Amino acid sequence: MSTDSGKPFVARLRTYVITGLFVIVPLWVTWLVLVFLFNLIASLGGPWVRALARAAASNAPALSRWLLDFRVQALCAFVLVVLVLYVLGWATTRVVGHQALSLFNRFVERIPLVQNIYGSTRKLLAALQQKPDGVQRVVLIEFPTPEMKAVGLVTRTFVDENTGEELAAVYVPTTPNPTSGYLEIVPLSRVISTEWSLDDAMAFIMSGGAVGPDHIHYSKGA
């Protein structure tokens, strides 16, 4: 049974407003992310839907007008892009599709400037799908000061040419947008491995620490 009836009106108002914010903010953030993804995907397919509408203008004017409606156009563009992505994913799992993708990659890697962006992006995605040598994927590093720890993702390990010390390239995502962040080169001896999965780390980062496992190896001795 609620005991709020004995509280002053201002106190109840503050309590209920804050409680309402805790309910609506996650829904609002989720909505913004979904709208952003929908608009992004729809914008990719929009030119194709408009081209189809122009092609159908002479023979099927009603269909052309229907396709040019903003809401219909966005929905059709979204479905079109999802279908194209599905077909691409299906094709690359087949021998012919895999060979075609390899030929395309070799072609792109011959184009100046484009090869750097395209190649780096492919290598980053490939690195995140494979476990690095000698360390877990999700780690803690001393950042931004030695007294503080940050969650990072190891993208690769390598060796100091002068000392032979093992180093790790660690990407430190920012909260709540993990697509921006910092790249740190850290001695492997100062990297603290965790038992978190990549999903655990992303949930922890995007929620500002509110969502995540209950235990973590915070120090080397743990």
C-alpha positions as CSV (number, residue, x, y, z in Angstrom):
1,M,0.0,0.0,0.0
2,S,1.4,3.5,-0.9
3,T,2.4,5.8,1.9
4,D,2.8,8.8,-0.3
5,S,-0.5,10.3,0.7
6,G,1.0,11.8,3.9
7,K,3.7,13.6,2.0
8,P,3.4,17.3,1.0
9,F,2.2,17.9,-2.5
10,V,5.5,19.4,-3.7
11,A,7.4,16.3,-2.5
12,R,4.9,13.9,-4.2
13,L,5.1,16.0,-7.4
14,R,8.9,15.8,-7.4
15,T,8.8,12.0,-6.7
16,Y,6.3,11.2,-9.4
17,V,8.0,13.5,-12.0
18,I,11.4,11.8,-11.4
19,T,9.8,8.4,-11.5
20,G,8.1,9.3,-14.8
21,L,11.4,10.5,-16.2
22,F,13.0,7.1,-15.4
23,V,10.2,5.4,-17.3
24,I,10.1,7.7,-20.4
25,V,13.8,8.4,-20.9
26,P,14.8,4.8,-21.9
27,L,11.8,4.6,-24.3
28,W,12.7,8.0,-25.7
29,V,16.4,7.0,-26.3
30,T,15.3,3.7,-27.9
31,W,12.9,5.6,-30.1
32,L,15.6,8.1,-31.2
33,V,18.0,5.2,-32.1
34,L,15.3,3.3,-34.0
35,V,14.3,6.5,-35.9
36,F,17.9,7.3,-36.7
37,L,18.5,3.7,-38.1
38,F,15.2,3.8,-40.1
39,N,16.0,7.1,-41.6
40,L,19.6,6.1,-42.4
41,I,18.5,2.9,-44.2
42,A,15.6,4.6,-45.9
43,S,17.8,7.4,-47.2
44,L,20.0,4.7,-48.9
45,G,17.0,3.2,-50.8
46,G,15.2,6.5,-51.4
47,P,16.8,7.3,-54.8
48,W,15.9,3.8,-56.1
49,V,12.2,4.2,-55.1
50,R,12.0,7.6,-56.7
51,A,13.6,6.2,-59.9
52,L,11.0,3.4,-59.9
53,A,8.2,6.0,-59.4
54,R,9.5,8.1,-62.4
55,A,9.7,4.9,-64.5
56,A,6.1,4.0,-63.7
57,A,4.7,7.6,-64.2
58,S,3.6,7.0,-67.9
59,N,2.1,3.5,-67.6
60,A,0.9,3.6,-63.9
61,P,0.5,7.2,-62.8
62,A,-1.5,6.1,-59.7
63,L,1.4,3.8,-58.6
64,S,3.9,6.6,-59.3
65,R,2.0,9.0,-57.1
66,W,1.7,6.4,-54.3
67,L,5.4,5.7,-54.4
68,L,6.2,9.4,-54.2
69,D,4.3,9.8,-50.9
70,F,6.9,10.5,-48.3
71,R,5.8,7.8,-45.8
72,V,5.3,5.1,-48.5
73,Q,8.7,6.1,-50.0
74,A,10.5,5.8,-46.7
75,L,8.9,2.4,-45.9
76,C,9.6,1.0,-49.4
77,A,13.2,2.3,-49.3
78,F,13.7,0.7,-45.9
79,V,12.4,-2.7,-47.1
80,L,14.4,-2.5,-50.3
81,V,17.7,-1.9,-48.4
82,V,17.0,-4.7,-46.0
83,L,16.3,-7.0,-48.9
84,V,19.5,-6.0,-50.6
85,L,21.5,-6.5,-47.4
86,Y,19.9,-9.9,-47.0
87,V,20.8,-10.9,-50.6
88,L,24.3,-9.7,-50.2
89,G,24.8,-11.6,-46.9
90,W,23.3,-14.7,-48.5
91,A,25.5,-14.4,-51.6
92,T,28.7,-13.9,-49.7
93,T,28.2,-17.2,-48.0
94,R,28.2,-19.0,-51.3
95,V,31.4,-19.7,-53.4
96,V,30.5,-17.5,-56.3
97,G,29.5,-14.6,-54.0
98,H,32.6,-15.0,-52.0
99,Q,34.8,-14.9,-55.1
100,A,32.9,-11.8,-56.4
101,L,33.5,-10.1,-53.1
102,S,37.2,-10.9,-53.2
103,L,37.4,-9.4,-56.7
104,F,35.6,-6.3,-55.5
105,N,37.9,-5.9,-52.5
106,R,41.0,-6.2,-54.7
107,F,39.5,-3.5,-57.1
108,V,38.7,-1.1,-54.2
109,E,42.2,-1.6,-52.7
110,R,43.7,-0.2,-55.9
111,I,41.9,3.1,-55.6
112,P,44.0,5.8,-53.8
113,L,42.6,7.2,-50.6
114,V,39.5,4.9,-50.8
115,Q,41.7,1.9,-50.1
116,N,42.8,3.4,-46.8
117,I,39.3,4.1,-45.6
118,Y,37.7,0.9,-46.9
119,G,40.6,-1.4,-45.9
120,S,40.8,0.1,-42.4
121,T,37.1,-0.4,-41.8
122,R,37.2,-4.0,-43.0
123,K,40.2,-4.8,-40.8
124,L,38.5,-3.2,-37.8
125,L,35.3,-5.3,-38.3
126,A,37.4,-8.4,-38.8
127,A,39.4,-7.7,-35.7
128,L,36.3,-7.3,-33.6
129,Q,35.1,-10.7,-34.7
130,Q,38.3,-12.5,-33.6
131,K,39.8,-12.9,-30.2
132,P,43.2,-11.1,-29.9
133,D,46.3,-13.1,-28.9
134,G,47.3,-13.2,-25.3
135,V,44.4,-11.1,-23.9
136,Q,40.6,-10.9,-23.7
137,R,38.6,-8.7,-26.1
138,V,37.1,-6.6,-23.4
139,V,39.6,-5.1,-21.0
140,L,40.2,-2.3,-18.4
141,I,43.0,0.3,-18.9
142,E,44.2,3.2,-16.8
143,F,42.4,6.1,-18.6
144,P,42.2,9.0,-18.4
145,T,44.4,8.9,-15.3
146,P,46.3,6.1,-13.5
147,E,43.8,6.3,-10.7
148,M,40.8,5.6,-13.0
149,K,39.8,2.7,-15.2
150,A,38.0,2.7,-18.6
151,V,36.4,-0.2,-20.5
152,G,38.2,-0.8,-23.8
153,L,38.2,-3.2,-26.7
154,V,41.5,-4.7,-27.8
155,T,41.8,-4.6,-31.6
156,R,45.3,-6.1,-31.9
157,T,48.5,-6.8,-30.1
158,F,52.1,-6.0,-31.3
159,V,55.6,-5.6,-30.0
160,D,57.7,-2.5,-29.2
161,E,60.6,-2.6,-31.7
162,N,63.1,-1.2,-29.2
163,T,62.3,-3.0,-26.0
164,G,60.4,-6.1,-27.2
165,E,57.6,-5.2,-24.8
166,E,54.1,-6.5,-25.8
167,L,51.6,-3.8,-26.5
168,A,47.9,-3.7,-27.2
169,A,45.9,-1.3,-29.3
170,V,42.8,-0.5,-27.2
171,Y,39.7,1.3,-28.5
172,V,37.9,3.1,-25.6
173,P,34.3,3.9,-26.7
174,T,32.4,6.9,-25.2
175,T,29.1,6.9,-23.5
176,P,26.3,6.7,-24.7
177,N,27.6,6.7,-28.3
178,P,30.2,3.9,-28.7
179,T,30.9,4.8,-32.3
180,S,33.2,7.7,-31.1
181,G,36.1,7.2,-28.7
182,Y,39.8,7.1,-28.2
183,L,42.6,4.8,-29.4
184,E,45.2,4.0,-26.8
185,I,48.4,2.0,-27.1
186,V,48.9,0.3,-23.7
187,P,51.6,-2.1,-22.4
188,L,50.0,-5.6,-22.3
189,S,51.3,-5.9,-18.7
190,R,49.0,-3.0,-17.6
191,V,45.9,-4.3,-19.4
192,I,43.4,-5.9,-17.1
193,S,41.4,-8.7,-18.9
194,T,37.7,-9.1,-18.1
195,E,35.4,-12.0,-18.6
196,W,32.8,-9.8,-20.3
197,S,31.5,-10.5,-23.8
198,L,31.3,-7.7,-26.4
199,D,27.6,-7.5,-25.8
200,D,28.2,-7.0,-22.1
201,A,30.6,-4.2,-22.8
202,M,28.3,-2.5,-25.2
203,A,25.3,-2.7,-22.8
204,F,27.5,-1.3,-20.0
205,I,28.8,1.6,-22.1
206,M,25.6,2.6,-23.7
207,S,23.7,2.5,-20.4
208,G,26.3,4.6,-18.6
209,G,27.2,1.7,-16.4
210,A,23.6,0.9,-15.3
211,V,23.5,-2.4,-17.2
212,G,26.2,-5.0,-17.0
213,P,27.6,-8.0,-15.1
214,D,27.7,-7.8,-11.3
215,H,31.4,-8.7,-11.1
216,I,34.5,-7.4,-12.8
217,H,38.3,-7.9,-12.5
218,Y,39.2,-4.3,-11.5
219,S,42.9,-4.9,-10.6
220,K,45.6,-7.3,-11.7
221,G,45.5,-9.1,-8.4
222,A,41.8,-9.9,-8.6
